Amino acid sequence: MTIIRQPSLFGIQELYDMAPPQKYDAIISTINLDKIYHAVTKKSRLGAPEELNYAAMIISIFVRYVE
């Protein structure tokens, strides 16, 4: 099995030094949310109501993993 080494976005010390809002902005700004948003948005009138804030739900998932 091959090991893939991926460079990190930030050093661990940099993340500790940032305030939470700065940390979230820095991480989320590097992720292409458009593709994720398009994949999870409602495509039919059946199911969940359309008032759901899909963008906020996507961002909250990334914030959860950071914390």
FILUMVEX-126267 format. One record per residue (C-alpha): x, y, z; residue number from 1. Coordinates in pm, 1 decimal, m for minus. Layout:
residues N
xx|yy|zz|num
X|Y|Z|NUM;
...
//
This chain:
residues 67
xx|yy|zz|num
0.0|0.0|0.0|1;
133.2|342.6|m95.8|2;
139.3|623.0|156.1|3;
31.1|958.6|17.7|4;
182.1|1257.8|190.9|5;
m30.7|1566.6|171.1|6;
103.7|1900.9|287.7|7;
m96.0|2062.8|565.4|8;
m277.1|2393.1|517.0|9;
m153.9|2536.6|845.6|10;
92.8|2442.1|1111.8|11;
m59.2|2327.0|1439.4|12;
99.0|2621.5|1623.4|13;
m55.0|2866.8|1375.4|14;
m399.7|2723.2|1446.1|15;
m347.6|2747.0|1821.7|16;
m240.5|3110.7|1788.9|17;
m547.3|3213.5|1585.3|18;
m874.8|3318.7|1745.2|19;
m1167.6|3086.1|1658.3|20;
m1333.0|3319.4|1401.2|21;
m997.9|3374.6|1225.6|22;
m926.5|3001.9|1230.8|23;
m1261.8|2914.0|1074.7|24;
m1231.8|3183.2|806.9|25;
m881.6|3068.9|714.1|26;
m982.2|2703.8|680.3|27;
m1316.0|2755.7|505.5|28;
m1171.8|3004.7|256.2|29;
m938.8|2732.3|122.0|30;
m1223.3|2486.4|55.8|31;
m1432.0|2503.6|m262.9|32;
m1779.8|2509.2|m107.3|33;
m1960.3|2556.9|m440.3|34;
m1919.4|2193.0|m543.1|35;
m2032.0|2067.3|m203.5|36;
m2328.4|2308.3|m198.2|37;
m2437.8|2194.9|m543.6|38;
m2416.4|1829.0|m440.1|39;
m2633.1|1864.7|m127.7|40;
m2893.8|2122.7|m226.2|41;
m3250.2|2018.1|m281.0|42;
m3327.6|1917.6|m636.8|43;
m3696.2|1828.7|m607.5|44;
m4001.4|1963.1|m427.5|45;
m4031.9|1646.0|m217.6|46;
m3846.6|1596.0|107.1|47;
m3694.5|1859.3|333.9|48;
m3826.9|2215.3|319.2|49;
m3637.2|2457.7|98.6|50;
m3585.1|2708.1|380.4|51;
m3291.5|2507.0|514.0|52;
m2961.0|2693.7|513.9|53;
m2742.8|2440.9|334.7|54;
m2437.9|2669.7|332.0|55;
m2446.0|2704.0|711.4|56;
m2481.2|2327.9|753.0|57;
m2177.8|2263.7|532.0|58;
m1966.2|2517.8|720.8|59;
m2077.8|2376.7|1057.4|60;
m1947.6|2033.1|957.2|61;
m1599.0|2176.3|896.4|62;
m1608.4|2378.9|1218.8|63;
m1704.4|2063.8|1407.9|64;
m1396.6|1880.4|1283.9|65;
m1170.4|2173.8|1368.7|66;
m1299.3|2182.0|1724.3|67;
//
